[in-house]
Amino acid sequence: MNPSLDQVRFGNRFVDTLPGDPSLDPWPREVRGAAWSPVKPTPVRAPKLLAWADEVGELLGVVRPAATGPAVDVLGGNRIPEGSRPFAACYGGHQFGVWAGQLGDGRAIVLGDVQGPGGRLEVQLKGAGPTPYSRTADGRAVLRSSIREFICSEAMFHLGVPTTRALSLVATGEPVVRDMFYDGNAEEEPGAVVARVAPSFVRFGNFELPASRRDLDLLRALADHVVTTHFPELGAPGADTYVAWFEEVCRRTAALVAHWMSVGFVHGVMNTDNLSILGLTIDYGPYGWLDAFDPDFTPNTTDYREGRYRWRQQGGVAHWNLARLARALAPLVGDTGIPRLEAVLDEYPGFFARAWRGRLSEKLGFAVAEGDDPLVGELFSTMAVAETDWSIVFRRLADVPAAGDRLAPLLDGFYAPPDDALKARWSAWLAAYAVRVGNTDPEARRARMNAANPWVLPRNWVVQEVIDAATAGDSAPIEALLQVLRRPFSEQPDHARLAGRRPEWARNKAGCSALSCSS
């Protein structure tokens, strides 16, 4: 029988390998010459397990704990497990295109790593208290944002999107004060801690900060740690390996963002400190999903004016962020290596275009080539004319017949009945689509498309219902929803409402239509 988490001995690969902050001072300050700072989670009043992801527990080789007890004390930050040397990582980043200097883990504390059936994985507590990087914040997290992260990270895994995972959700029994929309209306809300799991939480910004300070020793140590630990197939660290590593990061990032866009996911805050060096989805803050298709949709209230992180811009933002990473790595490759980094960066648009066409090919049921760009562009333009649900329309395209009324299968994806002009436009596009699909076996095409187009997603309004229930004291819907989301491509008639269009009540409801960085 597997042990409980409190019985597992933790390792400390990151802190054992990289230089750390000698100070034990937990208060906000500038930290130099260190990749991490030692910091212990701040104990909470009454830690209680609200939700647990069994599959992530299996990756770690640990059993589901009771609602309270030693393992939950670990997950809530009240108990340090054996061998653990808790730390907060030091990094910087560009936020909304502007260099923000030192940032770091302001409310996340890594307990260490665990060797389990899923490999060696770090366990991080998000919302576990202040760190030297908390700046003016309290290091805590509210229940609503913690539920979103717990559910969405696990849902993304089952969608096949590379992501950090979520092990547990623990209520703290303490209130947290938040001003959700930064309008002066701060309120007390229930607090919570999410245990996040990943091979590494290193971001682009981990390299940007030492590069900005010209701390070449720390920059090289961090790069060597990441290459040796997570990219060993590339060979021993050195200029050639750094360039090959950067190319792999570019490829992974392009593939990740194309996957996001294909399922209608909008990250909402693609700052360089929120992009994983492993190509994982990381930091589920003000994210959102395309309900009615709008290529300029951004779920982040902070981004409404500029729209920097809107759906269609995500591939370009990733390119811009990778350019910042290349600049940070430049001192490691020398003058002769910089043109090679630039050449790799110039290849990124091709990486992304191929990844995006590959996703579209799966979604549309035929091999999308450059010559299909007008057909794809007309589909997007037609969807944007009136409120048309991204996920439902793509899912129902699999049911479009070769002849007859091709529009009928799509009508569930319209938020209002189409007028005659829109019907005509759709009919013309569907006729062209039928020609492009050709004589493909209908059942084979349907199976292939249904494996790429989700039947159900953790849309914001769906998760908000769970948040409302948990805030009222009923946490059972959290795992109930997760059970549905474990099979996102399978039709589950008992849960058809969750797979439907966004209800009208959710159009402008906080948490459904818009999120802030405090959400």
FENSUL-V584418 format. One record per pair of residues at least 4 apart in sequence whose ideal C-beta (glycine too) atoms are under 6 Angstrom apart, sorted by the first residue. I is the first residue (numbers start at 1). J is the second residue. Records with the same first field share a line. If there is no record, write none. Layout:
I: J / J
This chain:
2: 61 / 62 / 63
3: 7 / 8
4: 63 / 65 / 71
5: 62 / 71 / 74
6: 70 / 71 / 74 / 81
8: 114
9: 82 / 83
10: 81 / 83 / 84 / 111 / 112
11: 112 / 113
12: 16 / 85 / 112
13: 113
15: 20 / 36 / 85 / 87
17: 225
18: 35 / 221 / 225
19: 34
20: 34 / 36
21: 31 / 34 / 37
26: 39
28: 134 / 135
29: 132
31: 37 / 90 / 132
34: 90
35: 90 / 222
36: 87 / 89
37: 88 / 132
38: 87
39: 88 / 109 / 131
40: 86
41: 77 / 109 / 125 / 128 / 129
42: 129
43: 78
44: 76 / 172 / 174
45: 173 / 174
46: 173
47: 72 / 76 / 78 / 170
48: 67 / 68 / 171
49: 67 / 72 / 170
50: 169 / 171 / 475
51: 150 / 169 / 478 / 479
52: 64 / 168
53: 154 / 166 / 167
56: 165 / 167 / 197
57: 62 / 64
59: 116 / 118
60: 114 / 116
61: 116 / 117
65: 69 / 71 / 72
68: 72
72: 76
73: 78 / 79
74: 79 / 81
75: 168 / 170 / 195
76: 170 / 193
77: 125 / 128
80: 84
84: 111 / 112
86: 109 / 111
87: 110
88: 105 / 109 / 131 / 133
89: 105
90: 104
91: 103 / 104 / 203 / 205 / 206 / 209 / 273
92: 101 / 102 / 103 / 205 / 208 / 209
93: 100 / 103 / 205 / 271 / 272 / 273
94: 99 / 272 / 324
95: 100 / 271
96: 308
103: 273
104: 133
105: 131 / 133
106: 133 / 134 / 137
107: 127 / 139
108: 124 / 126
109: 125 / 128
110: 122 / 124
111: 123
113: 120 / 122
114: 121
115: 120
121: 197 / 199
122: 198
123: 195 / 197
124: 196
125: 193 / 195
126: 141 / 194 / 196
127: 140 / 141 / 193
128: 193
129: 139
130: 134 / 139
134: 139
140: 176 / 191
141: 145 / 146 / 192
142: 176 / 178 / 189
143: 190 / 192
144: 467
145: 519
146: 169 / 192 / 194
147: 467
148: 152 / 284 / 463
149: 153 / 194 / 284
150: 166 / 169 / 194
151: 155 / 458 / 463
152: 284 / 458
153: 163 / 164 / 165 / 166 / 284
154: 166 / 482
155: 458 / 485
156: 161 / 163 / 281
157: 163
158: 486 / 488
159: 263 / 488
161: 259
162: 256 / 279 / 280
163: 280 / 281
164: 196 / 198 / 280 / 282
165: 197
166: 194 / 196
167: 195 / 197
168: 195
169: 194
170: 193
171: 192
172: 191
174: 191
175: 188
176: 189 / 191
177: 186 / 188
178: 189 / 518
179: 186
180: 516 / 518
181: 516
200: 230 / 278
202: 206 / 226 / 277
203: 273 / 275
204: 272 / 275 / 321 / 325
205: 272 / 273
207: 328
208: 328
210: 215 / 218 / 219
211: 219 / 328
216: 220 / 331
220: 332
223: 332
224: 228 / 237
225: 229
226: 230 / 277
227: 231 / 237 / 245
231: 245
234: 241 / 244 / 245
235: 241
237: 241
239: 333 / 337
241: 245
242: 332 / 333
243: 340
246: 341 / 344
247: 344
250: 322 / 344 / 348 / 351
251: 351
252: 279
253: 279 / 318
254: 351 / 352 / 355
255: 355
256: 279
257: 314 / 315 / 318
258: 355 / 356 / 359
260: 265
262: 359
264: 289 / 290 / 390 / 391
266: 288 / 299 / 311
267: 287
268: 286 / 287 / 299 / 300 / 309
269: 274 / 285 / 286 / 300
270: 309 / 317
272: 321 / 324
274: 283
275: 321
276: 280 / 282
285: 517
286: 299 / 300 / 515 / 516 / 517 / 519
288: 299 / 460
289: 457 / 459
290: 390
291: 502
292: 387 / 415
293: 383 / 384 / 388 / 390
295: 311 / 312
296: 307 / 310
297: 310 / 311
298: 303 / 307 / 309 / 310
299: 515
301: 514 / 516
302: 517
303: 308 / 309
313: 317
315: 352
319: 348
323: 345
326: 341 / 345
330: 338
333: 337
352: 356
357: 368
360: 364 / 368
361: 367 / 368
362: 452
363: 394 / 452 / 453
365: 437 / 445 / 449
366: 436 / 437
368: 372
372: 376
373: 377
375: 432
378: 429
382: 425 / 429
383: 388
386: 422
387: 415
388: 393 / 413 / 414
389: 393 / 413 / 501
391: 457
392: 412 / 413
393: 410 / 413
394: 453
395: 453
396: 409 / 410
398: 446 / 449 / 450
399: 409
400: 406 / 409
402: 434
406: 430
407: 426 / 427
414: 418
418: 422 / 423
440: 445
446: 450
449: 453
451: 489
454: 488 / 489
455: 489 / 491 / 499
456: 488 / 498 / 499
458: 463 / 485
460: 512
461: 502 / 506 / 512
462: 498
464: 511 / 512
466: 477 / 478 / 481
469: 474 / 477
470: 475
477: 481
484: 495
502: 506
506: 512
508: 513
515: 519
